[in-house]
Amino acid sequence: MPRTILHADLDAFYASVEQLDRPELRGRPVVVGAPPQARGVVAAASYEARRFGIHSAMPMSRALRLCPQAVQVAPRFDRYGEVSRRVMAIFREVTPLVEPLSLDEAFLDATEQVGAHGGPEALAREIKRRVKEETGLTASIGVGTNKTVAKIASEMEKPDGLVVVSPGEEASFLAPLPVRSLWGVGPKAEEALLQMGMHTIGELARAGEAALVERFGVRGQWFRRMANGLDDRPVETEQERKSVGAETTFPRDLADGPELREILSRVAEEVARRLREKGVRASTVVLKLRYSDFRTITRQASLAEGVDSARELVTVAGALLDKTAEAGQRFRLLGIHGTNLQAPGPASGGQLGLWGR
């Protein structure tokens, strides 16, 4: 029995919530983010604003030059979180297998439920109807047999879209699309694929595996599998996540320095407290950073022995920050997460084991 995987994505989420709460903004170009004088960037843009070429992560000053009549609105993350929880609750009433990716998107595995709802399209339409009726927002949904296909399908007919890719049609659905559409193919990988003569996913699917592995390592095998519509990754619920962490968003962007390092120490103390409360140690430490342009990265280190003290976490996370932060860069969020959790072993005297990236 093929799986039924849905990717649901709320359309222009932050901007749509603002238009929902303020009827006078409906039909007008809305950009959510800090004002230009605060060196703000666009966190979200309504579809009316996108027609002017405005997109997320664009400097707010440039966005307002492109569309002087746009309404700039400060973000209200508490409100967005409230709406997100209502939407995720709707998803979980359909299936317990829900994997949130962010406030406004999630994967759903509805393999066991789809028959009772009259098929994949009927189920997706029911979800869209409930989201609209219960929150006032529209969602675009892609349906397929795996995450790769469902994610790409949800982008095809935005806003308020619905695209269903039937079992057996995965490769033909993907074939004409540009290689950049694939998960994990960023600008650098795209440039390399273009240089290899692969412009479409279909061309990538037909490529020799040896050449891809030589250029990309094991990622080359993964790219080729995805291009052929093969993706067996499960939908992972929040309850299945094996990690303990904490993160904080700063009131203003910070460069690397004493203030950022003090925040690193405070976050490490919180993570250490949570690890000890759960009675576990982390054998992998993950540093999460969000730049001033909203780009988010993670860096991690695997340890020979698990850690659960703030001092150990600061040592590892601080070393990762040393390797990552560059002069002139500014950050708006920092987080530390401990993964690969294990029960505490014999005391090691607090000495860190050897570790690597």
Contacts in CASP RR format, 6 or more apart in sequence:
PFRMAT RR
TARGET T0000
AUTHOR 0000-0000-0000
METHOD contacts of the structure
MODEL  1
MPRTILHADLDAFYASVEQLDRPELRGRPVVVGAPPQARGVVAAASYEAR
RFGIHSAMPMSRALRLCPQAVQVAPRFDRYGEVSRRVMAIFREVTPLVEP
LSLDEAFLDATEQVGAHGGPEALAREIKRRVKEETGLTASIGVGTNKTVA
KIASEMEKPDGLVVVSPGEEASFLAPLPVRSLWGVGPKAEEALLQMGMHT
IGELARAGEAALVERFGVRGQWFRRMANGLDDRPVETEQERKSVGAETTF
PRDLADGPELREILSRVAEEVARRLREKGVRASTVVLKLRYSDFRTITRQ
ASLAEGVDSARELVTVAGALLDKTAEAGQRFRLLGIHGTNLQAPGPASGG
QLGLWGR
1 111 0 8 1.000
2 111 0 8 1.000
2 145 0 8 1.000
2 167 0 8 1.000
3 109 0 8 1.000
3 111 0 8 1.000
3 144 0 8 1.000
3 145 0 8 1.000
3 146 0 8 1.000
4 109 0 8 1.000
4 110 0 8 1.000
4 111 0 8 1.000
4 114 0 8 1.000
4 119 0 8 1.000
4 120 0 8 1.000
4 123 0 8 1.000
4 143 0 8 1.000
4 144 0 8 1.000
4 145 0 8 1.000
5 107 0 8 1.000
5 108 0 8 1.000
5 109 0 8 1.000
5 110 0 8 1.000
5 111 0 8 1.000
5 143 0 8 1.000
5 144 0 8 1.000
5 145 0 8 1.000
5 146 0 8 1.000
5 147 0 8 1.000
5 149 0 8 1.000
5 150 0 8 1.000
5 235 0 8 1.000
6 107 0 8 1.000
6 108 0 8 1.000
6 110 0 8 1.000
6 120 0 8 1.000
6 123 0 8 1.000
6 124 0 8 1.000
6 127 0 8 1.000
6 141 0 8 1.000
6 142 0 8 1.000
6 143 0 8 1.000
6 144 0 8 1.000
6 150 0 8 1.000
7 105 0 8 1.000
7 106 0 8 1.000
7 107 0 8 1.000
7 108 0 8 1.000
7 141 0 8 1.000
7 142 0 8 1.000
7 147 0 8 1.000
7 150 0 8 1.000
7 151 0 8 1.000
7 153 0 8 1.000
7 154 0 8 1.000
8 91 0 8 1.000
8 105 0 8 1.000
8 106 0 8 1.000
8 108 0 8 1.000
8 127 0 8 1.000
8 131 0 8 1.000
8 139 0 8 1.000
8 140 0 8 1.000
8 141 0 8 1.000
8 142 0 8 1.000
8 154 0 8 1.000
9 104 0 8 1.000
9 105 0 8 1.000
9 139 0 8 1.000
9 140 0 8 1.000
9 141 0 8 1.000
9 154 0 8 1.000
9 155 0 8 1.000
9 158 0 8 1.000
10 16 0 8 1.000
10 87 0 8 1.000
10 104 0 8 1.000
10 105 0 8 1.000
10 131 0 8 1.000
10 137 0 8 1.000
10 138 0 8 1.000
10 139 0 8 1.000
11 47 0 8 1.000
11 137 0 8 1.000
11 138 0 8 1.000
11 139 0 8 1.000
11 140 0 8 1.000
11 158 0 8 1.000
11 159 0 8 1.000
11 160 0 8 1.000
12 44 0 8 1.000
12 45 0 8 1.000
12 46 0 8 1.000
12 47 0 8 1.000
12 50 0 8 1.000
12 159 0 8 1.000
13 44 0 8 1.000
13 80 0 8 1.000
13 84 0 8 1.000
13 103 0 8 1.000
13 104 0 8 1.000
13 137 0 8 1.000
14 32 0 8 1.000
14 43 0 8 1.000
14 44 0 8 1.000
14 75 0 8 1.000
14 80 0 8 1.000
15 30 0 8 1.000
15 31 0 8 1.000
15 32 0 8 1.000
15 44 0 8 1.000
15 45 0 8 1.000
15 46 0 8 1.000
15 49 0 8 1.000
15 73 0 8 1.000
16 46 0 8 1.000
16 137 0 8 1.000
16 138 0 8 1.000
17 76 0 8 1.000
17 79 0 8 1.000
17 80 0 8 1.000
17 83 0 8 1.000
17 137 0 8 1.000
18 25 0 8 1.000
18 30 0 8 1.000
18 32 0 8 1.000
18 73 0 8 1.000
18 76 0 8 1.000
19 25 0 8 1.000
19 26 0 8 1.000
19 27 0 8 1.000
19 28 0 8 1.000
19 30 0 8 1.000
19 46 0 8 1.000
20 135 0 8 1.000
20 136 0 8 1.000
20 137 0 8 1.000
21 79 0 8 1.000
25 46 0 8 1.000
25 71 0 8 1.000
25 73 0 8 1.000
27 46 0 8 1.000
27 48 0 8 1.000
28 46 0 8 1.000
28 48 0 8 1.000
28 69 0 8 1.000
28 70 0 8 1.000
28 71 0 8 1.000
29 45 0 8 1.000
29 46 0 8 1.000
29 48 0 8 1.000
29 49 0 8 1.000
29 51 0 8 1.000
29 52 0 8 1.000
29 54 0 8 1.000
29 67 0 8 1.000
29 69 0 8 1.000
29 70 0 8 1.000
29 71 0 8 1.000
30 45 0 8 1.000
30 46 0 8 1.000
30 48 0 8 1.000
30 49 0 8 1.000
30 70 0 8 1.000
30 71 0 8 1.000
30 73 0 8 1.000
31 42 0 8 1.000
31 44 0 8 1.000
31 45 0 8 1.000
31 46 0 8 1.000
31 49 0 8 1.000
31 54 0 8 1.000
31 60 0 8 1.000
31 63 0 8 1.000
31 64 0 8 1.000
31 67 0 8 1.000
31 70 0 8 1.000
31 71 0 8 1.000
31 72 0 8 1.000
31 73 0 8 1.000
32 42 0 8 1.000
32 43 0 8 1.000
32 44 0 8 1.000
32 45 0 8 1.000
32 72 0 8 1.000
32 73 0 8 1.000
32 74 0 8 1.000
32 75 0 8 1.000
33 40 0 8 1.000
33 41 0 8 1.000
33 42 0 8 1.000
33 43 0 8 1.000
33 44 0 8 1.000
33 60 0 8 1.000
33 72 0 8 1.000
33 73 0 8 1.000
33 74 0 8 1.000
33 75 0 8 1.000
34 40 0 8 1.000
34 41 0 8 1.000
34 60 0 8 1.000
34 74 0 8 1.000
34 75 0 8 1.000
35 60 0 8 1.000
35 72 0 8 1.000
35 74 0 8 1.000
36 59 0 8 1.000
36 60 0 8 1.000
36 61 0 8 1.000
36 64 0 8 1.000
38 252 0 8 1.000
39 59 0 8 1.000
39 253 0 8 1.000
39 292 0 8 1.000
40 59 0 8 1.000
40 60 0 8 1.000
40 61 0 8 1.000
40 292 0 8 1.000
41 56 0 8 1.000
41 57 0 8 1.000
41 58 0 8 1.000
41 59 0 8 1.000
41 60 0 8 1.000
41 292 0 8 1.000
41 293 0 8 1.000
41 294 0 8 1.000
42 54 0 8 1.000
42 55 0 8 1.000
42 56 0 8 1.000
42 57 0 8 1.000
42 58 0 8 1.000
42 59 0 8 1.000
42 60 0 8 1.000
42 63 0 8 1.000
43 56 0 8 1.000
43 75 0 8 1.000
43 294 0 8 1.000
44 56 0 8 1.000
44 75 0 8 1.000
45 54 0 8 1.000
45 55 0 8 1.000
45 56 0 8 1.000
45 63 0 8 1.000
47 159 0 8 1.000
49 63 0 8 1.000
49 67 0 8 1.000
49 70 0 8 1.000
52 66 0 8 1.000
52 67 0 8 1.000
52 70 0 8 1.000
53 66 0 8 1.000
53 67 0 8 1.000
54 63 0 8 1.000
54 66 0 8 1.000
54 67 0 8 1.000
54 70 0 8 1.000
56 294 0 8 1.000
57 293 0 8 1.000
57 294 0 8 1.000
57 295 0 8 1.000
60 72 0 8 1.000
63 70 0 8 1.000
64 70 0 8 1.000
64 72 0 8 1.000
77 249 0 8 1.000
80 103 0 8 1.000
80 104 0 8 1.000
81 103 0 8 1.000
83 135 0 8 1.000
83 137 0 8 1.000
84 100 0 8 1.000
84 103 0 8 1.000
84 104 0 8 1.000
86 134 0 8 1.000
86 135 0 8 1.000
87 104 0 8 1.000
87 131 0 8 1.000
87 135 0 8 1.000
87 137 0 8 1.000
87 139 0 8 1.000
88 98 0 8 1.000
88 100 0 8 1.000
88 106 0 8 1.000
90 127 0 8 1.000
90 130 0 8 1.000
90 131 0 8 1.000
90 134 0 8 1.000
91 98 0 8 1.000
91 106 0 8 1.000
91 108 0 8 1.000
91 127 0 8 1.000
92 98 0 8 1.000
94 108 0 8 1.000
94 110 0 8 1.000
94 113 0 8 1.000
94 123 0 8 1.000
94 126 0 8 1.000
94 127 0 8 1.000
95 108 0 8 1.000
95 109 0 8 1.000
95 110 0 8 1.000
95 112 0 8 1.000
95 113 0 8 1.000
96 237 0 8 1.000
97 108 0 8 1.000
97 109 0 8 1.000
97 110 0 8 1.000
97 235 0 8 1.000
97 237 0 8 1.000
98 106 0 8 1.000
98 107 0 8 1.000
98 108 0 8 1.000
98 235 0 8 1.000
98 237 0 8 1.000
99 106 0 8 1.000
99 107 0 8 1.000
99 108 0 8 1.000
99 235 0 8 1.000
99 236 0 8 1.000
99 237 0 8 1.000
99 238 0 8 1.000
100 106 0 8 1.000
100 238 0 8 1.000
101 107 0 8 1.000
105 154 0 8 1.000
107 147 0 8 1.000
107 150 0 8 1.000
107 151 0 8 1.000
107 235 0 8 1.000
108 127 0 8 1.000
108 235 0 8 1.000
109 234 0 8 1.000
109 235 0 8 1.000
110 117 0 8 1.000
110 120 0 8 1.000
110 123 0 8 1.000
113 123 0 8 1.000
114 120 0 8 1.000
114 123 0 8 1.000
115 123 0 8 1.000
117 123 0 8 1.000
117 126 0 8 1.000
120 143 0 8 1.000
120 144 0 8 1.000
120 164 0 8 1.000
121 143 0 8 1.000
121 162 0 8 1.000
121 164 0 8 1.000
124 141 0 8 1.000
124 142 0 8 1.000
124 143 0 8 1.000
124 162 0 8 1.000
124 164 0 8 1.000
125 162 0 8 1.000
127 139 0 8 1.000
127 141 0 8 1.000
128 138 0 8 1.000
128 139 0 8 1.000
128 141 0 8 1.000
128 160 0 8 1.000
128 162 0 8 1.000
131 137 0 8 1.000
131 138 0 8 1.000
131 139 0 8 1.000
132 138 0 8 1.000
132 139 0 8 1.000
138 159 0 8 1.000
138 160 0 8 1.000
139 160 0 8 1.000
140 154 0 8 1.000
140 155 0 8 1.000
140 157 0 8 1.000
140 158 0 8 1.000
140 159 0 8 1.000
140 160 0 8 1.000
140 161 0 8 1.000
140 162 0 8 1.000
141 154 0 8 1.000
141 161 0 8 1.000
141 162 0 8 1.000
141 163 0 8 1.000
142 150 0 8 1.000
142 151 0 8 1.000
142 153 0 8 1.000
142 154 0 8 1.000
142 156 0 8 1.000
142 162 0 8 1.000
142 163 0 8 1.000
142 164 0 8 1.000
142 165 0 8 1.000
143 150 0 8 1.000
143 153 0 8 1.000
143 162 0 8 1.000
143 163 0 8 1.000
143 164 0 8 1.000
143 165 0 8 1.000
144 150 0 8 1.000
144 153 0 8 1.000
144 164 0 8 1.000
144 165 0 8 1.000
144 166 0 8 1.000
144 167 0 8 1.000
144 170 0 8 1.000
145 165 0 8 1.000
145 167 0 8 1.000
145 168 0 8 1.000
145 170 0 8 1.000
146 170 0 8 1.000
146 229 0 8 1.000
146 230 0 8 1.000
146 231 0 8 1.000
146 232 0 8 1.000
146 233 0 8 1.000
147 183 0 8 1.000
147 231 0 8 1.000
147 233 0 8 1.000
147 235 0 8 1.000
148 174 0 8 1.000
148 182 0 8 1.000
148 183 0 8 1.000
148 226 0 8 1.000
148 229 0 8 1.000
148 231 0 8 1.000
149 165 0 8 1.000
149 170 0 8 1.000
149 173 0 8 1.000
149 174 0 8 1.000
149 229 0 8 1.000
149 231 0 8 1.000
150 165 0 8 1.000
151 183 0 8 1.000
152 173 0 8 1.000
152 174 0 8 1.000
152 177 0 8 1.000
152 181 0 8 1.000
152 182 0 8 1.000
153 163 0 8 1.000
153 164 0 8 1.000
153 165 0 8 1.000
153 173 0 8 1.000
154 161 0 8 1.000
154 163 0 8 1.000
155 181 0 8 1.000
156 163 0 8 1.000
157 163 0 8 1.000
165 173 0 8 1.000
170 228 0 8 1.000
170 229 0 8 1.000
170 230 0 8 1.000
171 202 0 8 1.000
171 205 0 8 1.000
171 227 0 8 1.000
171 228 0 8 1.000
171 229 0 8 1.000
174 181 0 8 1.000
174 182 0 8 1.000
174 201 0 8 1.000
174 202 0 8 1.000
174 205 0 8 1.000
174 227 0 8 1.000
174 229 0 8 1.000
175 200 0 8 1.000
175 201 0 8 1.000
175 202 0 8 1.000
175 205 0 8 1.000
176 200 0 8 1.000
176 201 0 8 1.000
176 202 0 8 1.000
177 200 0 8 1.000
177 201 0 8 1.000
178 199 0 8 1.000
178 200 0 8 1.000
178 201 0 8 1.000
179 185 0 8 1.000
179 190 0 8 1.000
179 193 0 8 1.000
179 194 0 8 1.000
179 198 0 8 1.000
179 199 0 8 1.000
179 200 0 8 1.000
179 201 0 8 1.000
179 203 0 8 1.000
179 204 0 8 1.000
179 227 0 8 1.000
180 186 0 8 1.000
180 190 0 8 1.000
181 201 0 8 1.000
182 201 0 8 1.000
182 204 0 8 1.000
182 223 0 8 1.000
182 226 0 8 1.000
182 227 0 8 1.000
183 226 0 8 1.000
184 223 0 8 1.000
185 193 0 8 1.000
185 223 0 8 1.000
189 216 0 8 1.000
189 219 0 8 1.000
189 223 0 8 1.000
192 215 0 8 1.000
192 216 0 8 1.000
193 199 0 8 1.000
193 204 0 8 1.000
193 223 0 8 1.000
196 207 0 8 1.000
196 211 0 8 1.000
196 215 0 8 1.000
197 203 0 8 1.000
198 204 0 8 1.000
198 207 0 8 1.000
201 227 0 8 1.000
202 227 0 8 1.000
204 212 0 8 1.000
204 223 0 8 1.000
204 224 0 8 1.000
204 227 0 8 1.000
205 224 0 8 1.000
205 227 0 8 1.000
205 228 0 8 1.000
205 229 0 8 1.000
207 224 0 8 1.000
208 224 0 8 1.000
209 220 0 8 1.000
209 221 0 8 1.000
209 224 0 8 1.000
212 220 0 8 1.000
212 221 0 8 1.000
212 223 0 8 1.000
212 224 0 8 1.000
213 220 0 8 1.000
213 221 0 8 1.000
216 223 0 8 1.000
225 231 0 8 1.000
242 339 0 8 1.000
242 340 0 8 1.000
242 341 0 8 1.000
243 286 0 8 1.000
243 337 0 8 1.000
243 338 0 8 1.000
243 339 0 8 1.000
243 341 0 8 1.000
244 271 0 8 1.000
244 274 0 8 1.000
244 275 0 8 1.000
244 278 0 8 1.000
244 280 0 8 1.000
244 282 0 8 1.000
244 337 0 8 1.000
244 338 0 8 1.000
244 341 0 8 1.000
245 270 0 8 1.000
245 271 0 8 1.000
245 274 0 8 1.000
245 335 0 8 1.000
245 336 0 8 1.000
245 337 0 8 1.000
245 338 0 8 1.000
246 267 0 8 1.000
246 270 0 8 1.000
246 271 0 8 1.000
246 274 0 8 1.000
246 335 0 8 1.000
246 336 0 8 1.000
246 337 0 8 1.000
247 267 0 8 1.000
247 288 0 8 1.000
247 333 0 8 1.000
247 334 0 8 1.000
247 335 0 8 1.000
247 336 0 8 1.000
247 337 0 8 1.000
248 263 0 8 1.000
248 266 0 8 1.000
248 267 0 8 1.000
248 333 0 8 1.000
248 334 0 8 1.000
248 335 0 8 1.000
249 290 0 8 1.000
249 332 0 8 1.000
249 333 0 8 1.000
250 263 0 8 1.000
250 331 0 8 1.000
250 332 0 8 1.000
250 333 0 8 1.000
250 334 0 8 1.000
253 292 0 8 1.000
253 330 0 8 1.000
253 331 0 8 1.000
253 332 0 8 1.000
254 260 0 8 1.000
254 263 0 8 1.000
254 330 0 8 1.000
254 331 0 8 1.000
254 332 0 8 1.000
255 328 0 8 1.000
255 329 0 8 1.000
255 330 0 8 1.000
255 331 0 8 1.000
256 321 0 8 1.000
256 325 0 8 1.000
256 329 0 8 1.000
256 331 0 8 1.000
260 321 0 8 1.000
260 331 0 8 1.000
260 334 0 8 1.000
261 318 0 8 1.000
261 321 0 8 1.000
263 334 0 8 1.000
264 314 0 8 1.000
264 317 0 8 1.000
264 318 0 8 1.000
264 321 0 8 1.000
264 334 0 8 1.000
264 336 0 8 1.000
265 310 0 8 1.000
265 314 0 8 1.000
267 334 0 8 1.000
267 335 0 8 1.000
267 336 0 8 1.000
268 310 0 8 1.000
268 313 0 8 1.000
268 314 0 8 1.000
268 317 0 8 1.000
268 336 0 8 1.000
269 310 0 8 1.000
271 310 0 8 1.000
271 313 0 8 1.000
271 336 0 8 1.000
271 337 0 8 1.000
271 338 0 8 1.000
272 308 0 8 1.000
272 309 0 8 1.000
272 310 0 8 1.000
272 312 0 8 1.000
272 313 0 8 1.000
275 281 0 8 1.000
275 282 0 8 1.000
275 308 0 8 1.000
275 338 0 8 1.000
275 341 0 8 1.000
276 308 0 8 1.000
278 341 0 8 1.000
279 308 0 8 1.000
279 343 0 8 1.000
279 344 0 8 1.000
280 308 0 8 1.000
280 341 0 8 1.000
280 342 0 8 1.000
280 343 0 8 1.000
280 344 0 8 1.000
281 305 0 8 1.000
281 306 0 8 1.000
281 307 0 8 1.000
281 308 0 8 1.000
281 341 0 8 1.000
281 342 0 8 1.000
281 343 0 8 1.000
281 344 0 8 1.000
281 345 0 8 1.000
282 303 0 8 1.000
282 306 0 8 1.000
282 307 0 8 1.000
282 308 0 8 1.000
282 313 0 8 1.000
282 338 0 8 1.000
282 339 0 8 1.000
282 340 0 8 1.000
282 341 0 8 1.000
283 302 0 8 1.000
283 303 0 8 1.000
283 305 0 8 1.000
283 306 0 8 1.000
283 307 0 8 1.000
283 339 0 8 1.000
283 340 0 8 1.000
283 341 0 8 1.000
283 342 0 8 1.000
284 300 0 8 1.000
284 301 0 8 1.000
284 302 0 8 1.000
284 303 0 8 1.000
284 338 0 8 1.000
284 339 0 8 1.000
284 340 0 8 1.000
285 300 0 8 1.000
285 301 0 8 1.000
285 303 0 8 1.000
285 307 0 8 1.000
285 313 0 8 1.000
285 316 0 8 1.000
285 317 0 8 1.000
285 320 0 8 1.000
285 336 0 8 1.000
285 337 0 8 1.000
285 338 0 8 1.000
286 298 0 8 1.000
286 299 0 8 1.000
286 300 0 8 1.000
286 336 0 8 1.000
286 337 0 8 1.000
286 338 0 8 1.000
286 339 0 8 1.000
287 298 0 8 1.000
287 299 0 8 1.000
287 300 0 8 1.000
287 317 0 8 1.000
287 318 0 8 1.000
287 320 0 8 1.000
287 321 0 8 1.000
287 324 0 8 1.000
287 334 0 8 1.000
287 335 0 8 1.000
287 336 0 8 1.000
288 296 0 8 1.000
288 297 0 8 1.000
288 298 0 8 1.000
288 333 0 8 1.000
288 334 0 8 1.000
288 335 0 8 1.000
288 336 0 8 1.000
288 337 0 8 1.000
289 296 0 8 1.000
289 297 0 8 1.000
289 298 0 8 1.000
289 299 0 8 1.000
289 321 0 8 1.000
289 324 0 8 1.000
289 325 0 8 1.000
289 331 0 8 1.000
289 333 0 8 1.000
289 334 0 8 1.000
289 335 0 8 1.000
290 296 0 8 1.000
290 331 0 8 1.000
290 332 0 8 1.000
290 333 0 8 1.000
290 334 0 8 1.000
291 297 0 8 1.000
291 329 0 8 1.000
291 330 0 8 1.000
291 331 0 8 1.000
291 332 0 8 1.000
292 329 0 8 1.000
292 330 0 8 1.000
292 331 0 8 1.000
292 332 0 8 1.000
294 332 0 8 1.000
296 333 0 8 1.000
297 324 0 8 1.000
299 320 0 8 1.000
299 323 0 8 1.000
299 324 0 8 1.000
299 357 0 8 1.000
300 320 0 8 1.000
300 339 0 8 1.000
300 357 0 8 1.000
301 316 0 8 1.000
301 319 0 8 1.000
301 320 0 8 1.000
301 355 0 8 1.000
301 356 0 8 1.000
301 357 0 8 1.000
302 340 0 8 1.000
302 355 0 8 1.000
302 356 0 8 1.000
303 316 0 8 1.000
303 352 0 8 1.000
303 353 0 8 1.000
303 354 0 8 1.000
303 355 0 8 1.000
304 353 0 8 1.000
304 354 0 8 1.000
304 355 0 8 1.000
305 348 0 8 1.000
305 352 0 8 1.000
305 353 0 8 1.000
306 342 0 8 1.000
307 313 0 8 1.000
307 316 0 8 1.000
307 352 0 8 1.000
308 344 0 8 1.000
309 350 0 8 1.000
312 350 0 8 1.000
312 352 0 8 1.000
313 336 0 8 1.000
315 352 0 8 1.000
316 352 0 8 1.000
316 355 0 8 1.000
317 336 0 8 1.000
323 357 0 8 1.000
325 331 0 8 1.000
END
